[in-house]
């Protein structure tokens, strides 16, 4: 059975200018998803990435273009950024627990830097309308 498009999650952080910033990511948390990663796939679009967890080392064998690799600690702090890593390379993030893979140049473009704390955005839930508040059925 063929699966649909991956569910996207949103990470938020304070950008280089201190303003709130975000990036949408597909999560690779299963063994198969982590193993596959971006092999044979186009780099993520601007504003998007691949979140690999658990992970402390990645390779770019089979990846068609260069990637920015963002190594993230257990407490969601960016530990190291390897910019524009070309295909056929291995990178290890000692002490990291997660890796965010982005298209080359994307980390700088969105203002990611070492020391930034990432956080998951809370999913918005639709509220059921009530007789007193019929407009409550919208996402808030």
C-alpha positions in Angstrom: 0.0 0.0 0.0 1.3 3.4 -0.9 1.5 6.0 1.8 0.5 9.7 1.4 2.8 12.7 1.7 4.7 12.9 5.0 3.2 14.8 7.9 5.0 18.0 8.4 5.9 19.4 11.8 7.0 22.9 12.7 10.1 23.8 14.7 10.3 27.3 16.1 13.4 29.3 17.2 14.7 32.8 17.6 16.4 33.7 14.3 19.7 35.6 14.0 17.9 38.9 14.3 16.1 37.8 17.4 12.8 37.5 15.7 10.7 34.3 15.8 11.5 32.0 13.0 10.2 28.5 11.9 11.0 25.6 9.7 8.7 22.8 8.6 10.2 19.3 8.9 9.3 15.7 8.0 10.4 13.5 10.8 12.4 10.3 10.3 12.2 8.4 13.6 11.8 4.8 12.5 14.8 2.7 11.6 13.8 2.5 7.9 13.0 6.2 7.6 16.4 7.1 9.3 18.3 4.7 7.0 16.6 6.1 3.9 16.9 9.8 4.8 17.3 11.9 1.6 18.9 9.1 -0.5 17.8 9.5 -4.1 15.5 12.5 -3.2 15.8 16.1 -4.1 17.1 18.4 -1.3 14.3 19.8 0.9 12.6 23.0 -0.4 13.3 26.4 1.1 11.8 26.5 4.6 11.7 22.7 4.9 14.0 20.0 6.2 14.3 16.4 7.4 14.5 15.8 11.2 16.3 12.5 12.0 16.0 11.1 15.5 17.8 9.5 17.2 20.9 10.4 15.3 24.4 11.6 15.9 26.0 10.8 12.5 24.9 11.1 8.9 26.2 10.3 5.5 25.5 12.0 2.2 26.1 8.9 0.0 23.3 8.8 -2.6 22.2 12.4 -1.9 22.1 14.4 -5.1 23.2 17.7 -3.7 25.0 19.5 -0.8 23.2 19.7 2.5 23.4 21.8 5.7 23.6 19.4 8.6 22.4 20.8 12.0 23.4 18.7 15.0 21.0 19.1 17.9 21.5 18.1 21.6 19.1 16.1 23.8 17.7 19.4 25.1 17.0 20.7 21.6 20.0 23.1 21.4 21.9 23.5 18.2 25.4 22.2 18.9 27.0 22.4 15.5 26.2 23.3 11.9 28.1 21.8 9.0 27.3 24.0 6.0 27.1 22.8 2.4 28.3 19.2 3.0 28.8 17.7 -0.5 27.7 14.2 -1.5 29.7 11.1 -0.4 30.7 12.5 3.0 30.2 11.4 6.6 29.7 13.8 9.5 29.6 13.0 13.2 28.1 15.2 15.9 29.6 14.1 19.1 27.0 14.3 21.9 24.2 15.2 19.5 20.9 13.3 19.6 19.2 14.6 16.5 20.2 16.0 13.1 18.2 18.4 10.9 19.1 18.1 7.2 18.5 21.2 5.1 19.3 22.3 1.5 22.8 23.9 1.3 22.7 27.5 2.5 19.3 27.2 4.3 20.6 27.3 7.9 22.2 30.7 7.3 19.2 31.9 5.3 16.7 31.2 8.1 19.0 32.4 10.9 19.9 29.1 12.6 23.1 29.3 14.6 24.9 27.4 17.3 23.3 27.8 20.8 19.8 28.3 19.5 17.1 26.3 21.3 14.5 24.7 19.0 11.0 23.9 20.1 8.1 22.0 18.6 5.2 24.2 17.7 2.0 23.0 19.3 -0.5 21.5 16.9 -3.6 23.6 16.5 -6.8 21.7 17.2 -10.1 22.6 15.8 -12.7 23.3 18.5 -16.2 22.0 18.1 -18.8 24.8 17.9 -21.1 25.3 20.8 -24.6 26.8 20.7 -23.3 29.9 22.7 -20.3 30.3 20.4 -21.0 29.0 16.9 -17.8 30.6 15.5 -15.6 28.4 17.8 -15.3 25.7 15.1 -12.2 27.6 13.6 -8.6 26.8 14.5 -7.3 29.2 17.1 
